[in-house]
Amino acid sequence: MTNLTIALDAMGGDNAPLSVLEGADLILATYPNVSFLIYGNEDILLPMLNKLSRLKKSSKIIHTDKVIAADEKPSSALRKGKDSSMSLAIEAVKEKRAAAVVSAGNTGALMVTAKLALRTLPDIHRPAIAGLMPTIKNKVVMLDLGANAECTAENLFQFAIMGDAFAKVILDIETPSIGLLNIGSEDVKGNDIVRLASTMLRECQYPLNFIGYIEGNDIAEGTCDVVVCDGFSGNIALKTIEGTAKFCKEVMRSAYNSSIIAKIGYLLSSCAIKKATQKLDHRNYNGAMFLGLNGIVVKSHGSADALGFANAIKIAVELAAHDINERIIKELESSQKLAAE
Amino acid sequence: MTNLTIALDAMGGDNAPLSVLEGADLILATYPNVSFLIYGNEDILLPMLNKLSRLKKSSKIIHTDKVIAADEKPSSALRKGKDSSMSLAIEAVKEKRAAAVVSAGNTGALMVTAKLALRTLPDIHRPAIAGLMPTIKNKVVMLDLGANAECTAENLFQFAIMGDAFAKVILDIETPSIGLLNIGSEDVKGNDIVRLASTMLRECQYPLNFIGYIEGNDIAEGTCDVVVCDGFSGNIALKTIEGTAKFCKEVMRSAYNSSIIAKIGYLLSSCAIKKATQKLDHRNYNGAMFLGLNGIVVKSHGSADALGFANAIKIAVELAAHDINERIIKELESSQKLAAE
């Protein structure tokens, strides 16, 4: 892999800046050619960085004492956030000093600031948030996870193109299967927007592996590699998965705590359970990309620890190394050219 | 409880008619004052009924050899289904010979046929499918689960009124808390429809216990007693819950099967696990009501066994005994009267 520079918003997130610095240090073990531009308060960052010698050699701190608060409204972040750690890190991508930016800060502020600074890719109407999720089979890419509460059929079509390119890079699948989230598998189901998007995807001459409608249960069953949906149902599905998984965990916990015999049973099987649930560790799924912007912007969960943040950096590095945006532009151009012929 | 007659579509569902007859027989243990009008093929039903002496005494078979197939399109069901077991059972409710109808048949056909025969309640614009779900706390009522892929704010407002009445009867809660499903808790989140519905619910003078927006994770966390949503996101959330629960089960199964020690651990804790997961048994949640029609129509899951179907009958009996539709009409009238004042 060639040398890559990643810009980090060191001040965003519940565990920042330590989780950010430790995450960056961790990732250098896998990607020694990566270097970092770290945006944040030097007085806080330097003592931490001095303890991470590997990272210190591969990074540079750019001082700012302005931080976007987690509860700041996107509009206010835009107004007063020009010199914030988040804004400066995005600016580094805009000015090509960094190949990607990673932030665990305020999602709304990050989206609005990045959209304004970087603009959307040519012909892309709306950016979407794409994330990874575990399934019974392999990981699945899902988008949009909440950037667009309302979508047109054209938006959904473009999400499919972007999700296809994302899955090729991150899941390393040659022809990812793409499903359109709906409330039934028959042609007549759903609303006009979903039906029109389905027609567009079916008739698209660019070789997308579109498998048609999928339903909510298909997400966790791993029926396809890419789930395409509007940001309203996508966000609801994402959070419903989180809530249900928490519920299942709680049911098991209460079962194990209900008797001494059950507790002993748990102790015996705990090693196997931990191993099986390890692949569900949310830290391995951390890092959602704002797809469709003229630059790579990866959002880490606000509560990410070092391992989680390292995974978000990994996503950014892989997307940058494989020129995700070039791929999206080419796929979209091909689909348009073929449609025009 | 006074005497009640329930109409049964004996021929709908994967395990019909045996599951229907056995389910009806089961429920008589709890509700001895209930009697049944059983619609279906007498040649098949009679030999089965002869083995269920309790049910035989409290029921009457009305013969028809017409059945709506599980994969029949609603439009074709309407055209040729006039004398089908489903249609005749609905007709019994229309003509007040039965207090409610229960069917495990084709959902689309049941909705279309029931809507045409029974019409909606006064001032109710659209019927909704309401169902029960387990949560970390108590059961939750959720609607719409898929009848309306698109909804207006007024629709959502009426779903809240109907869900409130439903929860009062079925969950026996005096002032059920009502949440509106959205993609964030802040006022600005979501789309215009959800925001307007929220304003209508907040400003409603009828004493609804509206708690504001909830998110996908709140469903399983039991944050409120009634989840109000459009049929698109509701159906996706419902099926996402099913898929995620299946996924969690699969992860545990593979863990227990991964080593002999883990298997022994499972055997020791299996009794506690079974007890804890029993309250999640989908059969205890079977029976979704088509709320807002001029008659009580309960849809059983197509794959329900006798116990599942019995639960759907139980829902129908309780709703009929507590005059659910009278309650809905009164609640809606009160909210309108108060709004006009």
Interface residues (C-beta under 8 A of the other chain):
Chain A: P134 T135 I136 G146 A149 E150 L181 I183 G184 V188 K189 G190 N191 E215 G216 N217 D218 I219 A220 E221 C229 G231 F232 S233 N235 I236 A237 L238 K239 T240 I241 E242 G243 T244 A245 K246 F247 C248 K249 E250 V251 M252 S254 A255 Y256 S258 S259 I261 A262 K263 I264 G265 Y266 L267 L268 S269 S270 C271 A272 I273 K275 A276 T277 L280
Chain B: K73 P134 T135 I136 G146 A149 E150 L181 I183 G184 K189 G190 N191 E215 G216 N217 D218 I219 A220 E221 C229 G231 F232 S233 N235 I236 A237 L238 K239 T240 I241 E242 G243 T244 A245 K246 F247 C248 K249 E250 V251 M252 S254 A255 Y256 S258 S259 I261 A262 K263 I264 G265 Y266 L267 L268 S269 S270 C271 A272 I273 K275 A276 T277 L280
